[in-house]
Amino acid sequence: MIQTTIRQRRAVFADQFNGKPISRENLVEILEAARWAPTHRRTEPWRFKVISGEKLDELGAFLADKYRQTAEKFAEFKHRKFRENPKKAGAIIAICMQRDPKVSVPEWEEIASVAMAVQNMWLVCTEKQIGAYWSSPALIRYMDEFLPMAPGERCLGFFYMGYYDQPLPEGVRGSIEEKTIWL
């Protein structure tokens, strides 16, 4: 039931991943779910770059080097995190948005559409017991130096995915009554 999957969805971070790769078949199924997100005027602004295998190590090296070059206040632990976290993932999907060249909808609607596509991917990951989280470090503004990007396309973050062994904690949310006004 979809309500159960929604309630079980959690952010599972790189330190929790066990290193098992994610099959291409599972990645395709996860991406197919993204395809069915709502999209105003059918612009389908989501674009994805799947990073796996040796390319994960290359991504880590790129991020660590770019952090070293651009950090105002360099921190060794952050540098190490940028370097090591991609290698812990079973796969990473660069979450990108292709802006509608006609500018037929506001940009926020296209960003929201991409976010809904990511939520669809996250729910499929949850059903497959694949941990995931969306990371959006400031370094994403440099991703055109690492990934092929079309004109008008930009990176909104990384969807880290990996299998995990430990049980996940129960979810905690405030009551909907506290956040709803009935008119």
N, C-alpha and C positions, 0 to 999 in steps of 0.2 A: 504494500500500500504506500502511496506517495507520501502521505503524512508521516509515516514511520521513517522513511528515508530522509525527509527534510529534517526531522528532529535528530537523526543520528549523524548528520553531516557535521564534521569537525575540521578545524585546521590541524593537520598533522605535519610537523616540521621535519626538516632534513635530519636532525639528530635522532629522530625516531625511525627513520627509514632503515631497512635491513640490507639494502644494496642489490636486491633482486631486480633484474631488468623487467620492463613492462613490454609485453609482446606487441608487435605491430597490429595484430588483430584487435587487441584491447584498445590501443591508441586510436584506431580507426573508429571503433564503436564510441569511444569518448568524444571524438571530434564530430561524429554524425549527430550526437545529441546537441552539440552546439549549433548545428545548422538549423535547428528548429526553434531557435529563440525568436521572440517577437522582433520585428524590424519595420519601422515606420517607412512607408513608401517603398518597401522591399529593397532598401539600399544594401542590405546584408553587409554591414561594414566590418564584420569580424574577419581577421586574417590571422593565421597561426603558422608558426615555424616550429617544427618538432625537432628537439635537440636530444640526441641519445648517443650511447656508446662513447667513443673517443672524443666526440664533439663536446661532451659535458666537461671534460678536462680543459678543452680549449676555451670554453665559455668561462670557466673559473679563472683561468690565467688572464683572459681579457679583462674580466671584471676587477680582479686584484690589481692588475697593472693600471687600469684606468682610475681606480680609486687612489692608488699611490700618486698618480699624476695630478689629480684634481682635488683631493681632499684639502680643505682649509685647515682642519685639525686631524692629522693622521693618527689613527689608533691601530696598533698591531693586531688586536683581536678582531677588528672589523675587516682588516686586510685578509687575515687568515680565514674568516667566515666567507668572504667573497671567493676566496681561492678554493676552499674545501667543500662548501655546501653543494655546488652543482655535481660534484663527483659522488655524493651520497644518494642522489636521486636516481630513480629507475628511468625517468625521462623528465624533460622540462619542455613546456610549450611556451614559446614567446607569444604573448597576447598582444596582437596588433590591431589597429583600426585604420581602415581605408576611408578617408573622408570622401563623401559624395562629391564628385567634381561639379555637379549642378548646384550644390549647397541647397538642396531641396528641403532639408530638415535642419533644425538647429543642431550644433555639434553635440550638445549634452544628450540629445536623443540617441545619437549614434554611439556615444560612450555608454549610455544606459543599455543599449542593445547588445553591445559587446559584453557588458557585465552580466546580462541575462544569459548570454551564450556560455560564459564561464560558469555560472551557477548550474546550468544544465550539465556541463562536463563534471562539475563537482559532485552532483547527485549520482551520476553514473559511476564515478569513482567510489562513492560511498557504497553503492550496491555491490561493487566488485571488491570491496575491502582494500581499496587502494587509497592511501593517505594522500592529501593534497593541501596546498596553500597557495595563495596569490601573493607574490612579493612584488613590490613596486619601488625599488631603490632609485634614488636620484640618478644613478648611472644609466637608467633606461634611455635618457636623452642622447646617449652616445651609441645606441645599438645599431644605427645605420652604418657604423664602422665595422660591425661584426656580422650582421645579417643582411641578406638582400632585402631592400625596401623599395617599394614603388613610390613615385612622386605622390605626395598627399597621404602617405602611410606613416604611422608612428607607433612606437612600442608603448604599451600601457603597463607592462609588467611581465612577470614570469609565473607560470603555473607549474610549481614544483610538484612532482608526483612520485610516490614510492610505496612499496609494500612495507608493512610494519608488523611486529610480533606482539607488542604489548597491548592490552585492552585500553580503550579510550575512555576518558572520564565522561560522566553524565553531563549533558548540556544544562546550562543555567540561563534563564531569561527572566526578565521582569514580567509582571502580568500585563496582558494586553489592555485590561481595563485602565491601567495607569497611563496608557498612551493613546487612548481612544476617546473621542467626544462624539456622542450620538446627537444628531440634530433632528 
